[in-house]
């Protein structure tokens, strides 16, 4: 077991004040927090080390004990090799630091990382929380360790309409050899990649500890007509050539399945966007707060012309200085 330099972990020195230690911890904790670095195992390990270091240096009594230990590390190492008791061992105390800043408790660390030993052997040996004694292990008198159940994650597919209106999914969950059904309400406005938490429906905890949670990761399926960007929706709206040139109106279908009339100004260009405020996706927890719907003009060219229409297009071509030729019959 190696000596852990907690001062180096936080980037401070023995001469640093409690305030400087706290500031260093706060800065590093924000930088390496798992929520800021999802899936980054190195950041998780760094975050553990930072919390462990501040658990000691942020507590005056522990810091004093640690400083004494640092000066006597080699003496302890020799004593341990000879089977002598640890003169520095103490009892576990959680928290510390004060002033609105504290390190995470052992239970919180376990919930965040799913690790039965969130702190190192070095910490457990000198500051408590270590394994049961040899006698306890032999006799089985050690207290059963409580451990919160693991969280479970599943993926659920939704249509865009499901995400707009909210929906319910019935899940068959198997736990402790039994299968049970749970109706899960998916809230209005969820986005692709959102997670819905169902408290207590994860794996069973050990030693009477609470069960973990179930997380549903939402996957919103692509829509045939609407494209979603955040809480805004985009839709192609077909308009005729004459409407694009002269102006007029077009019907726009909303995600609710209703139709609203959109005024098309003269000389509208293909691809031009029109904003319909408040016709997008609702905000989670506040369905009255909605994004916008953007209608993209898609000018429709005719696929066939009547003789009268052809006559008018030819006349228009002459006005514009072009030469229109009628194709000869095959």
C-alpha positions in Angstrom: 0.0 0.0 0.0 1.5 3.3 -1.1 1.3 6.6 0.7 -1.2 8.9 -1.0 -0.2 12.6 -1.4 -3.5 14.4 -0.9 -1.9 17.8 -1.2 -0.6 16.9 -4.7 -4.1 15.6 -5.6 -5.7 18.9 -4.9 -2.7 20.9 -6.2 -2.0 22.6 -2.8 0.7 22.6 -0.2 0.9 22.0 3.5 1.1 25.8 3.9 -2.2 26.3 2.1 -5.1 27.7 4.2 -8.4 25.9 4.7 -10.0 28.4 2.3 -7.3 27.7 -0.4 -7.9 23.9 0.0 -11.6 24.4 -0.3 -11.3 26.5 -3.4 -9.0 24.0 -5.1 -11.4 21.1 -4.3 -14.4 23.1 -5.6 -12.6 23.9 -8.9 -11.4 20.3 -9.5 -14.7 18.7 -8.5 -16.6 20.8 -11.0 -14.1 20.0 -13.7 -14.1 16.2 -13.2 -17.6 15.6 -12.0 -19.1 12.6 -13.9 -22.2 14.6 -15.0 -19.8 16.9 -16.9 -17.8 14.0 -18.3 -20.3 11.2 -19.0 -18.7 7.9 -19.7 -15.2 9.1 -19.0 -13.7 6.5 -16.6 -10.6 8.6 -16.1 -12.7 11.5 -14.9 -14.6 9.2 -12.5 -11.3 8.0 -11.0 -10.0 11.5 -10.7 -13.2 12.6 -9.1 -12.9 9.9 -6.5 -9.4 10.9 -5.7 -10.4 14.5 -5.4 -13.2 13.7 -2.9 -11.0 11.4 -0.9 -8.3 14.1 -0.6 -10.8 16.7 0.5 -12.4 14.3 2.9 -9.1 14.4 4.8 -7.7 17.9 4.1 -11.0 19.6 4.5 -11.4 18.3 8.1 -8.9 19.9 10.5 -8.7 16.8 12.8 -8.1 14.5 9.8 -5.6 16.9 8.2 -3.6 17.0 11.5 -3.6 13.2 11.7 -2.5 13.0 8.0 0.3 15.4 8.5 1.6 13.4 11.5 1.3 10.2 9.4 3.2 11.8 6.5 6.2 12.5 8.8 6.1 9.0 10.2 5.1 7.0 7.1 8.2 4.9 7.0 7.9 4.1 10.7 4.4 2.9 10.2 5.4 0.8 7.2 8.0 -1.0 9.3 5.5 -1.4 12.2 2.9 -2.9 9.8 5.5 -5.4 8.5 6.2 -6.5 12.1 2.4 -7.0 12.8 2.1 -4.1 15.2 -1.2 -2.2 15.5 -1.9 1.0 13.4 -1.2 4.0 15.7 -3.1 6.3 13.4 -6.4 4.4 12.9 -9.5 6.4 13.7 -13.3 6.3 13.3 -15.2 7.3 10.2 -16.7 10.7 10.0 -18.6 11.9 7.0 -18.9 15.4 5.5 -16.6 18.2 6.6 -15.4 21.5 5.1 -18.4 23.7 6.1 -19.3 26.9 4.4 -21.7 25.3 2.0 -19.1 22.9 0.5 -18.6 19.3 1.6 -17.3 16.1 0.2 -19.7 13.4 -0.9 -20.6 10.8 1.8 -19.6 7.2 1.3 -23.2 6.3 0.4 -23.4 9.1 -2.1 -20.2 8.0 -3.7 -21.5 4.4 -4.0 -24.7 5.7 -5.6 -22.8 7.7 -8.1 -20.2 5.1 -9.0 -21.8 1.8 -8.0 -18.6 0.9 -6.1 -18.5 -1.0 -2.9 -15.2 0.7 -2.0 -15.4 4.3 -3.1 -12.3 5.3 -1.2 -8.9 3.7 -1.3 -7.4 1.2 1.0 -5.0 3.9 2.3 -8.0 6.0 3.4 -9.9 3.1 4.9 -6.8 2.0 6.9 -6.0 5.3 8.4 -9.3 7.1 8.6 -11.8 4.3 9.3 -14.3 2.5 7.1 -11.9 -0.4 6.5 -12.8 -4.1 6.3 -13.7 -6.2 9.3 -11.0 -7.5 11.5 -9.6 -11.0 11.0 -11.5 -12.3 14.0 -14.7 -10.9 12.7 -14.1 -12.5 9.3 -13.4 -15.9 10.9 -16.4 -15.8 13.2 -18.8 -14.1 10.9 -19.5 -11.4 13.5 -18.9 -8.5 11.0 -21.9 -6.3 10.4 -23.6 -6.9 7.1 -22.7 -4.0 4.7 -25.6 -2.1 3.3 -25.4 -1.4 -0.4 -27.9 0.4 -2.5 -29.1 -1.6 -5.5 -27.7 -1.0 -8.9 -29.6 1.3 -11.3 -31.0 -0.3 -14.4 -31.3 1.4 -17.8 -33.6 0.5 -20.8 -34.3 2.1 -24.1 -37.8 3.0 -25.2 -38.9 4.1 -28.7 -41.4 6.9 -29.1 -43.0 8.5 -32.1 -42.9 12.3 -32.3 -46.6 12.4 -31.6 -45.9 10.3 -28.4 -43.3 12.9 -27.4 -45.7 15.7 -28.0 -48.7 14.3 -26.2 -46.9 12.2 -23.6 -47.7 8.5 -23.3 -47.6 5.5 -21.0 -45.5 2.4 -21.5 -46.2 -0.9 -19.7 -43.0 -2.6 -18.8 -42.4 -6.2 -17.6 -39.6 -6.1 -15.0 -37.9 -9.2 -13.7 -36.4 -8.8 -10.2 -35.4 -11.4 -7.6 -36.8 -14.2 -9.8 -40.2 -12.6 -10.2 -41.7 -10.7 -13.1 -44.0 -7.7 -12.5 -45.5 -5.1 -14.7 -45.1 -1.4 -14.2 -46.9 1.4 -16.0 -44.5 4.3 -16.7 -45.7 7.7 -17.7 -43.5 9.4 -20.3 -43.9 13.2 -19.7 -44.9 15.6 -22.5 -42.1 17.2 -24.5 -39.3 14.6 -23.9 -36.5 14.8 -26.4 -34.3 12.2 -28.0 -31.8 10.9 -25.4 -33.8 12.1 -22.4 -33.9 9.8 -19.4 -37.0 9.1 -17.4 -36.4 8.0 -13.8 -38.6 5.4 -12.0 -37.6 5.4 -8.4 -37.0 2.0 -6.7 -37.5 -0.2 -9.7 -33.8 -1.1 -10.2 -31.9 -4.0 -8.6 -32.7 -4.9 -5.0 -30.3 -3.4 -2.4 -28.1 -5.5 -0.1 -28.4 -5.6 3.7 -31.8 -3.8 3.7 -30.5 -0.8 1.6 -32.9 0.8 -0.9 -33.3 -0.6 -4.4 -31.8 1.2 -7.3 -33.7 3.1 -9.9 -34.9 2.3 -13.4 -34.0 4.8 -16.1 -35.7 4.8 -19.5 -33.6 6.3 -22.2 -35.9 7.8 -24.8 -35.3 7.4 -28.5 -37.6 9.5 -30.6 -38.1 7.9 -34.0 -37.7 10.0 -37.2 -40.9 11.5 -38.6 -42.0 11.3 -42.2 -42.9 15.0 -42.4 -41.5 16.9 -39.4 -37.9 17.5 -38.5 -37.2 18.3 -34.8 -34.4 20.6 -33.7 -34.7 21.1 -29.9 -38.2 22.3 -29.3 -38.7 23.7 -32.9 -40.2 21.7 -35.7 -39.6 22.1 -39.5 -42.0 21.1 -42.2 -42.0 21.4 -46.0 -45.1 23.1 -47.4 -45.9 22.7 -51.1 -47.1 25.9 -52.9 -47.9 26.4 -56.6 -45.8 28.5 -58.9 -48.6 31.1 -59.2 -48.9 31.3 -55.4 -45.1 31.7 -55.1 -45.1 34.5 -57.7 -48.3 36.3 -57.0 -48.8 35.5 -53.3 -51.7 33.8 -51.6 -52.2 31.3 -48.8 -51.1 27.8 -48.0 -52.4 25.3 -45.4 -49.8 24.1 -42.9 -50.4 20.9 -40.8 -49.3 21.1 -37.2 -48.0 18.2 -35.1 -51.4 18.1 -33.4 -53.0 17.2 -36.8 -54.7 20.5 -37.2 -54.3 23.0 -40.1 -53.4 26.6 -39.9 -53.4 29.1 -42.8 -50.1 30.7 -43.8 -50.0 33.9 -45.8 -47.5 33.6 -48.7 -46.1 37.0 -49.9 -45.5 37.6 -53.6 -42.2 36.5 -55.1 -41.6 33.8 -52.4 -38.5 31.9 -53.2 -38.1 28.1 -53.0 -36.8 27.1 -49.6 -37.9 30.3 -47.9 -38.8 29.8 -44.2 -41.9 31.0 -42.4 -42.1 31.0 -38.6 -45.4 30.0 -36.9 -44.8 31.0 -33.3 -45.9 28.5 -30.6 -46.6 25.5 -32.8 -43.5 23.5 -31.9 -42.8 21.0 -29.1 -43.8 21.8 -25.5 -41.3 22.2 -22.7 -41.0 19.3 -20.3 -42.9 20.3 -17.1 -44.6 23.3 -18.8 -46.6 22.3 -21.8 -47.8 25.9 -22.3 -44.3 26.9 -23.2 -43.8 25.7 -26.8 -41.2 26.0 -29.5 -42.0 27.2 -33.0 -43.0 25.6 -36.3 -41.0 26.6 -39.4 -42.7 26.1 -42.7 -40.3 25.7 -45.6 -41.7 26.8 -49.0 -41.5 24.0 -51.6 -42.5 25.4 -55.0 -44.3 22.7 -57.0 -43.7 22.8 -60.8 -46.6 21.5 -63.0 -46.2 18.0 -64.4 -48.7 18.7 -67.3 -50.3 21.8 -68.9 -53.7 22.3 -70.5 -53.7 24.2 -73.8 -54.9 27.4 -72.1 -52.1 27.1 -69.5 -49.5 26.5 -72.1 -50.7 29.6 -74.0 -50.3 31.7 -70.9 -46.9 30.4 -70.1 -45.8 31.0 -73.7 -47.1 34.6 -73.5 -45.2 35.0 -70.2 -42.1 33.7 -71.8 -42.4 36.3 -74.6 -42.8 39.1 -72.1 -39.6 37.9 -70.4 -37.8 37.9 -73.7 -37.6 34.1 -74.1 -38.6 31.9 -76.9 -41.0 29.1 -76.2 -41.3 26.2 -78.6 -44.0 23.7 -78.7 -42.5 20.2 -78.9 -43.5 18.3 -82.0 -45.4 15.1 -81.8 -43.4 11.9 -82.1 
